[in-house]
Structure formats: structure tokens, C-alpha cells
Amino acid sequence: MLRLGLCTLVVSCLWTTFVKNLWKDGSGLAFDDAGDPTAYFWVHLLLAVTSFVLGTVIGVLGLRGVRAARRAGA
């Protein structure tokens, strides 16, 4: 479970970098001509936030499980 959480956190860091690059995008995918965010931007922002939250939750659960297993074995 801890490995899954760490992998998910790594992926969420990649999503964070993607969102930063998306924010600076000038090709018209992320923002329309008026400068307003497009659906593409909102969908990918939601994916990044969801990935980060899931990675954090799974990582915390895995860490708590490892600590509990160590205490039970001691």
C-alpha cells in the first residue's frame, strides 16, 4: 500500500508539472481567445487534483499500516 501511495505521489508531481505547463500554454488548448480557461484546462486540473489527493490518502494509509505492523511485531 505504501508503494502504491508513493507511486501515486510521483504521478501527481508529474500532473502538477503538466498543470504548470498548461497554465503557460499559448496554443489555445488551455485558454480561449478571451483568456478564459477551456474545458480541456478544467478537466486536466481536476485530474491533477484528484491524483494528488488520492496519492496523499493512499500514502498516509500505507504509512500507518507499516507503523502498525512494526508495532505489532515488536
N, C-alpha and C positions, 0 to 999 in steps of 0.2 A: 504494500500500500504506500509506503514511503517512497519507493522508486517511482511509482505512478505519479505521486504528487510532485516529485522533483522534475520528472519529465514534463508534466503539465505546466509547471512554472517556467521551464525553459521555453516551451512553446509559447506561453503567454508573453515572455520577453520578446520573442520574435514578432508576435502580434503588436506589441507596444511599438516596436521599431516600424512596423508596417503602418500603423496609425500615424506616427510622426511623419513618415514619408508621404502618406496620403494627405495629411494636413497641408504639406508644402506643394502638393501636386498642382501643376499648371495645365494639365492636358484636358481638363474638363470632365474627368470622371468623378472627382470628389465634389466639385463645386460647379454650379451653373454659371452662366454669363453674368448674372446679377451678384454672384459671390455667395449665394445661399448653398448650404450643403445638399447634396443629392441623396437619393435613396441608397445608392452604392456606398456612400460615406457612412450613413446611419447603420446599414446592415453590417459593415465591417467593424465599425466601432462597437456595436453590440456583440459581435463575435469575440473581439479582443477583451472586452469587459467580462463576458461570460467565461472565457478561458482563464483569465486571471483569477476570478472568484473561485471557480472550480479547482484550479491548481492550489490555491491557498487553503481551501477547505480540506481537500484530499491530503495535502501535505501535513496539515495540522493533525488530522485524524491518524495518519500514518505515524507521525512522531509520537503521539500519545500512545499508540499501540506498541511501539518499540519500547517506550519508557515503562509501560505496564508489564510487558513481557520480561524486561530486565528485573523489575521489582519482584515479580512472581518467581523468577529463577534464583533470586538472591536469598 
